[in-house]
Amino acid sequence: MHSFLLIIGLAIICISCGREREPLKNKKKNNAETIQALGALPKYVTDPPGNKSTPEKVRLGRLLFFDPILSGNKDVSCATCHQPEFNYAEFLETSIGVNGRGTGSKREFLEQNDIPFVKRNSQSILNTAFNGIRNGESYHAESAPMFWDLRAKGLEEQALVPVRTLEEMRGHSYPEDKVIDEIVARVRKIPAYESLFREAFAGDKDPVNVTNMSKAIASYERTLIANNSRFDQYMRGDSSALTTGEKEGLNLFLKTGCAKCHSGPMLSDYKLHTLGVPDSQNRKETDPGANNDYAFRTPSLRNLRYTGPYMHSGKFATLEQVLQFYEDIAGGKIPNPNVKPAQIDTLATSMDVNFKDISRIVEFLNALNDDDFDKSVPESVPSGLPVIGL
């Protein structure tokens, strides 16, 4: 009798434990992000309080952006690594800045060269007017996160950082603390620029200065937006904007955990994450990131069709390769030998990307493309130098 009661008691305990596990399963499923984690881009850009946009500023900034006068050797412009035809990014693993020639995949260093490749993959400038935007939060353009390592805030601060960087635009001709003064002095000597600065910054006694130069370039960059993709249309209420396959891809994107980092209207949380992405072989030294922990900022997923190769090192040529990388990470494979398993962000290791789902997710990602943006290039620039560069 006692044995019979003991068996019955154990059976009840087992049944009870089974019932307790079910809510845990449901809780795990509920951890997946919903579509509310994403969002459509705003229809209009927010200017920082200290730099309200005007047509005169935009016109000036556009010319400066394409003018090699801003580089130490007068051979490279902002547009050299941020090309309109490539979504204001570049179709190279990592860029060739100073002491190079050619554009796109044909760009190469000059024969006599001691300049390294640019350290990281060229990020698109398109939609940087929305960098850092979050659902339901006020947007402050002056504090928008910039670069792979978040070392600058706002387009105004970002604009001239490449000018001071050796391999990007400075070169060996001028030290880092002197090159900006040299650039301003050059621009001030060009009558057409002097006139453009006075129009853009009317009332300034000495309008040709580094602050106004940054403001003009930032004002132009804020016009480079692509905010009406089919995904944006879908999020604004047009359920027919996405195909059945794209909707399936969207659901898989959410289910696999992609949206835990790729969230908000720009599909980026703008935080640093350690993933173990392999280094570019274009430079001998490893790239440990801003904090020496191999963490880099979550990139936006918008207009990916035009911005490959991908990741901070440009090591993945296709979106399929990117997703396969996440599948490997979740399975314990780390392609960067300098990164230890304990360093990998748990948001990446807990992802559930399956090979069979990759094509559908890529199908959704292509719905984030919007080809309707300004790709125009000036016929000439005030310096008289070749537009874009050599």
Sequence and secondary structure as in RCSB ss.txt:
>XXXX:A:sequence
MHSFLLIIGLAIICISCGREREPLKNKKKNNAETIQALGALPKYVTDPPGNKSTPEKVRLGRLLFFDPILSGNKD
VSCATCHQPEFNYAEFLETSIGVNGRGTGSKREFLEQNDIPFVKRNSQSILNTAFNGIRNGESYHAESAPMFWDL
RAKGLEEQALVPVRTLEEMRGHSYPEDKVIDEIVARVRKIPAYESLFREAFAGDKDPVNVTNMSKAIASYERTLI
ANNSRFDQYMRGDSSALTTGEKEGLNLFLKTGCAKCHSGPMLSDYKLHTLGVPDSQNRKETDPGANNDYAFRTPS
LRNLRYTGPYMHSGKFATLEQVLQFYEDIAGGKIPNPNVKPAQIDTLATSMDVNFKDISRIVEFLNALNDDDFDK
SVPESVPSGLPVIGL
>XXXX:A:secstr
 HHHHHHHHHHHHHHHHHHHHHHHHHHHHHTS  GGGB    SS    TT    HHHHHHHHHHHH GGGSTTS 
B HHHHSBGGGTTB SSSS   TTEESSGGG EE SS      SS     TTGGGTT  TTS   GGG EESTT 
 EEHHHHHTTHHHHSIIIII SSS TTTHHHHHHHHHHT HHHHHHHHHHTTT SS  SHHHHHHHHHHHHTT  
    HHHHHHTT GGGS HHHHHHHHHHHHHTGGGTS BTTT    EEE      TTSSS   BTTTS EEE   
 TTGGGT SBSTT  B SHHHHHHHHHHHHTT  S TTS GGGS HHHHT    GGGHHHHHHHHGGG    S  
   S  TT S SSB 
